[in-house]
């Protein structure tokens, strides 16, 4: 055993390397890793204590767990679905500015646009479907995964980044078509009431 140790030391000395240098190198690596982990923990604490992050949690609770998103959609006018999507801004801020992840930001926007599209489906069908499509909870799950360094969620979001980007374009087009459909349906309903009003006048 000592012979092996001596040969190892001789080889290290031949290369101009010794046990002291090796230990110093290990110590430097450990120190760098500790500093990296400390910086990551500080960054995580900063995000978790931010108003945007806490707002995102509160919005997910009230809009999806308490189903306010679906109930608001039943209010007349149709613009409520767009109004509720203002609430996606804290999620975009956290993902784009605080977490600084493009794939995560794309996923958040995609979930928001899908929620708008579902809410715009006429005749309250979209509002019923909205009870099952919990975009705020989906977004907070992804954001928490990134903040807590969940490798599985990060890998899943990164893997689907291109798909999310494509689907954002698809849902923008779908929303455009649904807006036209909602306007037409509103026109038909208005004409029907006008016709009925003419019968009784």
C-alpha positions as CSV (number, residue, x, y, z in Angstrom):
1,X,0.0,0.0,0.0
2,X,2.8,2.4,1.0
3,X,4.6,1.4,-2.2
4,X,1.6,2.4,-4.3
5,X,1.3,5.7,-2.4
6,X,5.0,6.4,-3.0
7,X,4.6,5.7,-6.7
8,X,1.6,8.1,-6.8
9,X,3.6,10.8,-5.0
10,X,6.6,10.3,-7.4
11,X,4.3,10.6,-10.4
12,X,2.7,13.8,-9.0
13,X,6.1,15.3,-8.3
14,X,7.3,14.4,-11.8
15,X,4.3,16.4,-13.1
16,X,5.1,19.2,-10.7
17,X,2.1,18.4,-8.6
18,X,1.9,17.4,-4.9
19,X,-0.7,16.6,-2.2
20,X,-0.8,20.2,-0.9
21,X,-1.6,21.5,-4.4
22,X,-4.2,18.7,-4.9
23,X,-5.9,19.6,-1.5
24,X,-5.9,23.3,-2.4
25,X,-7.5,22.6,-5.7
26,X,-10.2,20.5,-4.0
27,X,-10.8,23.2,-1.4
28,X,-11.1,25.9,-4.2
29,X,-13.6,23.7,-6.0
30,X,-15.6,23.1,-2.8
31,X,-15.6,26.8,-2.0
32,X,-16.8,27.7,-5.5
33,X,-19.6,25.2,-5.2
34,X,-20.6,26.5,-1.8
35,X,-20.6,30.1,-3.2
36,X,-22.8,28.9,-6.1
37,X,-25.3,27.2,-3.8
38,X,-25.4,30.2,-1.5
39,X,-26.0,32.5,-4.5
40,X,-28.8,30.2,-5.8
41,X,-30.4,30.0,-2.3
42,X,-30.3,33.8,-2.0
43,X,-31.8,34.3,-5.4
44,X,-34.5,31.7,-4.6
45,X,-35.4,33.6,-1.4
46,X,-35.4,36.9,-3.2
47,X,-37.9,35.5,-5.8
48,X,-40.1,33.8,-3.1
49,X,-40.3,37.1,-1.1
50,X,-41.2,39.2,-4.1
51,X,-44.7,40.7,-4.6
52,X,-45.0,39.2,-8.1
53,X,-44.3,35.7,-6.9
54,X,-46.7,36.0,-3.9
55,X,-49.4,37.5,-6.2
56,X,-49.0,34.6,-8.6
57,X,-49.7,32.1,-5.8
58,X,-52.7,34.2,-4.6
59,X,-54.2,34.4,-8.2
60,X,-53.8,30.7,-8.7
61,X,-55.6,30.1,-5.4
62,X,-58.6,32.4,-6.0
63,X,-59.0,32.0,-9.8
64,X,-58.5,28.3,-10.1
65,X,-58.9,26.6,-6.8
66,X,-62.0,28.7,-6.0
67,X,-63.0,28.6,-9.7
68,X,-63.5,32.4,-9.9
69,X,-62.0,32.3,-13.4
70,X,-64.8,30.1,-14.7
71,X,-67.5,32.1,-12.8
72,X,-66.4,35.4,-14.1
73,X,-66.7,34.0,-17.6
74,X,-70.4,33.7,-17.1
75,X,-70.8,37.4,-16.8
76,X,-72.2,39.0,-20.0
77,X,-70.0,40.9,-22.4
78,X,-67.3,38.4,-23.3
79,X,-64.6,40.9,-22.4
80,X,-64.3,39.4,-18.9
81,X,-62.2,36.6,-20.3
82,X,-59.7,39.1,-21.7
83,X,-59.8,41.1,-18.4
84,X,-58.9,38.1,-16.3
85,X,-55.9,37.5,-18.5
86,X,-54.4,40.7,-17.1
87,X,-53.8,38.5,-14.1
88,X,-51.2,36.5,-16.1
89,X,-48.8,39.5,-16.0
90,X,-47.2,38.5,-12.6
91,X,-46.5,35.0,-14.0
92,X,-44.8,36.5,-17.1
93,X,-42.8,38.9,-14.9
94,X,-41.6,36.1,-12.6
95,X,-40.7,33.8,-15.5
96,X,-39.1,36.4,-17.8
97,X,-37.5,38.9,-15.4
98,X,-36.9,37.0,-12.1
99,X,-36.3,33.4,-13.3
100,X,-35.0,34.6,-16.7
101,X,-36.1,31.6,-18.6
102,X,-37.4,31.9,-22.2
103,X,-38.9,28.4,-22.3
104,X,-40.7,29.0,-19.0
105,X,-42.0,32.4,-20.3
106,X,-43.3,30.7,-23.5
107,X,-45.0,28.0,-21.5
108,X,-46.7,30.6,-19.3
109,X,-47.9,32.6,-22.3
110,X,-49.1,29.5,-24.1
111,X,-51.2,28.4,-21.0
112,X,-52.7,31.9,-20.8
113,X,-53.7,32.1,-24.5
114,X,-55.2,28.6,-24.3
115,X,-57.3,29.8,-21.3
116,X,-58.5,32.8,-23.4
117,X,-59.4,30.6,-26.3
118,X,-61.4,28.1,-24.2
119,X,-63.2,31.0,-22.5
120,X,-64.2,32.5,-25.8
121,X,-66.1,29.3,-27.0
122,X,-69.7,30.6,-27.3
123,X,-72.9,29.6,-25.6
124,X,-71.2,29.1,-22.2
125,X,-69.5,25.9,-23.4
126,X,-66.1,27.6,-22.9
127,X,-67.1,28.7,-19.4
128,X,-68.0,25.1,-18.4
129,X,-64.7,23.9,-19.9
130,X,-62.9,26.6,-17.9
131,X,-63.7,24.7,-14.7
132,X,-61.4,22.0,-15.9
133,X,-58.6,24.1,-17.5
134,X,-56.7,25.5,-14.6
135,X,-54.1,27.6,-16.4
136,X,-53.1,29.6,-13.3
137,X,-52.4,26.5,-11.3
138,X,-50.5,25.0,-14.3
139,X,-48.3,28.2,-14.5
140,X,-47.6,28.4,-10.8
141,X,-46.5,24.7,-10.8
142,X,-44.0,25.4,-13.6
143,X,-42.7,28.5,-11.9
144,X,-42.3,26.8,-8.5
145,X,-40.5,24.0,-10.3
146,X,-37.9,26.4,-11.8
147,X,-37.5,28.4,-8.5
148,X,-37.0,25.2,-6.5
149,X,-34.7,23.7,-9.2
150,X,-36.9,20.8,-10.0
151,X,-34.9,19.0,-12.7
152,X,-37.9,17.1,-14.1
153,X,-40.1,20.2,-14.6
154,X,-37.2,22.2,-16.0
155,X,-36.4,19.4,-18.4
156,X,-40.1,19.1,-19.4
157,X,-40.5,22.9,-20.1
158,X,-37.2,23.2,-22.0
159,X,-38.0,20.1,-24.1
160,X,-41.4,21.7,-25.1
161,X,-40.1,25.2,-25.7
162,X,-40.4,25.0,-29.5
163,X,-43.9,23.5,-29.3
164,X,-44.9,26.3,-26.9
165,X,-43.7,28.9,-29.3
166,X,-45.6,27.3,-32.2
167,X,-48.8,26.9,-30.2
168,X,-48.7,30.6,-29.2
169,X,-49.0,31.4,-32.9
170,X,-51.7,28.8,-33.3
171,X,-53.8,30.1,-30.4
172,X,-53.4,33.7,-31.5
173,X,-55.1,32.6,-34.8
174,X,-57.7,30.5,-32.9
175,X,-58.5,33.5,-30.7
176,X,-58.9,35.7,-33.7
177,X,-61.4,33.2,-35.3
178,X,-63.3,32.8,-32.0
179,X,-63.7,36.6,-31.6
180,X,-65.2,36.7,-35.1
181,X,-67.5,33.8,-34.1
182,X,-68.6,35.5,-30.9
183,X,-69.4,38.7,-32.8
184,X,-71.5,36.7,-35.3
185,X,-73.3,34.8,-32.6
186,X,-74.0,38.1,-30.8
187,X,-75.4,39.4,-34.1
188,X,-77.6,36.4,-34.6
189,X,-79.0,36.7,-31.1
190,X,-79.6,40.4,-31.6
191,X,-81.4,39.7,-34.8
192,X,-83.5,37.0,-33.2
193,X,-84.6,39.3,-30.4
194,X,-85.3,42.0,-33.0
195,X,-87.5,39.6,-34.9
196,X,-89.3,38.5,-31.8
197,X,-89.8,42.1,-30.8
198,X,-91.3,42.8,-34.2
199,X,-93.9,40.0,-33.7
200,X,-95.2,41.5,-30.5
201,X,-95.1,45.2,-31.6
